[in-house]
Amino acid sequence: ALKMHGGVDKKELTSENVEAVKKGFANLERHIKNMQSYGLPVIVAINQFASDTESEISTLKELTEALGVSVSLTQVFAKGGEGGLDLAEKLSAMLQAKPDFRYLYELNQPLSVKLDKVVTEIYGGSKVNLSPKAKRQMREIEENGWNNLPVCMAKTQYSFSDQANLLAAPEGFEVTVRELIPKIGAGFIVALLGDVMTMPGLPKNPAALKMDVTDDGKISGLF
């Protein structure tokens, strides 16, 4: 993944490329700093692939440790549970310390502020743009008193931005919030960024289709 963020084509990812690891590390570094911004301790687990070379692994370890972050090489795929013992031991030791956890924003802050904080402080962007539909939905959310809910950002997983081709650790980009969907039962507001697609919450034939109630109130089709 780091080599891909470093500009290597997917077809060439199995070939050694230390420079791409160094370049792509910017992505991991931002993830690390984001976690640290919450006051949480961080450990990086390197999921070793068969094609990963010693030079690539050592380079990644050096870059990570230079940030003062613990590193563990995991080989669970090749060695089973034994390949994850080092990670488990380091993680167990880390959990003994009480973290100084802090939130990115306060729930009583305006929804626009919450969106801006995520985009500018976590993603590295510069501005949040709302579509006309999202602006209307924001007004409705405020009118209904749902403004104190946290936000859940739904976007491409390939980039910190809402554009899948902006790899590594881009800065200064703008994101577009297409829709703001309140999930009142769950207790958060979903912000749809860019052209992201959502997954259906039900199968083609949900269990509700098999449920029925007779005229005398007898219910059938329940689990």
N, C-alpha and C positions, 0 to 999 in steps of 0.2 A: 504493500500500500504506500509506503514512504517513497519507494522508487517511482511509483506512478505519480505521486505528488511532485516528484522531482523531474517530471517531464518524460519519463520512459514510456514507450508504447506498450500496451498490454502483451503484445506478442514477444517482447524482449525482456519481460520482467524476471525470467529465470536466469538471465545472463548477469554476471557480476557487474555492478556499477556503483562504486563507492561514492562517486561525486553526486550521483542522483540521490543516494541515501542522505548525504549532507544537505542537499538542496531541499529535499522533501521533509527533512527534520523540522523545518519551520512549522509544518502542520502540527506535528506532535508537541512541539514546544508551546504552541498556543493552547493546545488542550491541557497541557500540564499547568500553565499559568492560570488558565481559567479555573481549574480545580483548586489551585492554591488561593485564588481570590475569594473562595468561599471559606477559607480558613481550614481546609482539609489537608491531611497528609497525603502524599502521592507515592505510589510505587508503579513502575512501568514493567509490565510483563511482555517480554519479547517472545512471541509465538513463532518459534523457529520452523522454517520450511526446509525441505530437503535441498532446495536449490540455493539457500542462503549460504554465503561463504564466510569464512572466519574473519576476513577483512571487513565485510559489511557488518557483521555482528559486533566486532570490537569497536568499529567506528560509532555505531549506534550507542553502545554502552558508554563510550567516552563522552559523547555529546550529551547524553542524559545525565550522567554523573556530574558533569560540569555545571549542571543546574542545581546540584545538591539533592538530586532525587535518586532514590533506591531503584535498582534494576534487578530483574530476575529473568533468567533464560528458561522458558518452559518448553518441554519436549513431550507433552502429553500424548500427542498423536502417535509418536513413534514408541514411547516407553510406557504409556498408560499412566496410572497414578504416580508411579515413581518419578516420571518426568515433571511433575508439578509440586514435588515436596519442597523444593527451595522456595517457591513462591508462597506456598501455604505457611511455611515457617516464618518468612519475612512479614507476611500479611498479619499473622497471628501476633507477632511482636509489635507491629505497628498499632494494632487495635487496642493495645494495653494503655496507650496514651489517650487522654481526653482531648479531642479536637476543639479548636476555638471557632466553631461554625458560625457563619454569618450569612444572611440572605443578600441577594443582589439588590432587591428593592423591598419597600414596605407595601403591604397589601392595601393600605389606605391611599396610596399614591394613584394618580390618574392612570387610566389604561394606556394612554399615549406615552406616558413617562416609562411605564414598564416595558413597552415595546422598544422604546428608544434605548433603554439601558441594556437590554439583551443584544440588540443589533450593534450598538457602539462599543460596549464594554466586553462582550463575550465574542461576538462574531468579528469585530474589527471594522465594521462598516461606518458610514458617515451620516446616513439619513434613512428615515423610514417614510415611504410614500404610501398613502392609502388610496385605494380605488374609490370611485364614487359609491359603490355598494358598501365597501368597508366603512366609509365615513358615515353612511346612513345607519349601518349596524352598530357603530360605536355610540351614536346618539341614543339608539334604542336600548343598548346595554346600560348606559348611564341613567336613562329615564326609569328603567326597571330596578335600579339599585344593585346591579351586578358588577359594578365597577371595582369592588373590593376583592374580586377573585383573581388568582394568579393566571398567568398566560402560559399556553402550551404552543410552541412554535412548530408548525408542520411545514417542512421544506425538503429540498434535495439533501440526501445524505452524503453526497460527494464533495460538497464545498461548504465553507463557512458562510457563503453568500446564498442567494436564491438562484444562482446560475451554476449548473453542474460543471461547466468547463473552467471555472475560476478555482484552480487548485492551489495547493500549498497554504499560504497564509495571506490572502489578499487583504488590502486595506483601502479605505476611502470609497468603497462601493456603496450604492444605494439599493435598498430592497423594497419590493412592492408587496404590500399586504392586500391580497385579493378579496379575502372574506374574513369576518370575525364571527365565529360560531360559538355561542354560549352552550356549555355542557353543564347545566345546572345540577343535575343529579351527581355527576362526578365532581363538580366544584371547580371548574376552570374555564377559561376562554380559549378556544382554539384559533390561532391566527394562521391562515393559509397563505404561504409565501410563494410567489412565482406561479409556475404551472404545475405544482405538485398535485398528485392525485391521491384521494383518500381510499382506503380499503372498505368494502362493505362490511357492516357489522354482523350480518346474517348470511347463512348459506342460501342457495337458490330455493330450497324447500325448508324453511324454518319450522321448528316444532309447533309453532302456533297454528299452522295449517291443519294439524292433526287434533287440535283441541275443539271440543264442542260442548254445548250445554243444551239439554233437552228442555221441553216445555215445563216439565216438573222440577227443573233445577238440578238435574243430575249432570255432573261434569265428567267428561271422558277425555282421554288423550293426554293426560298429565303424566309427568315422569313418575 
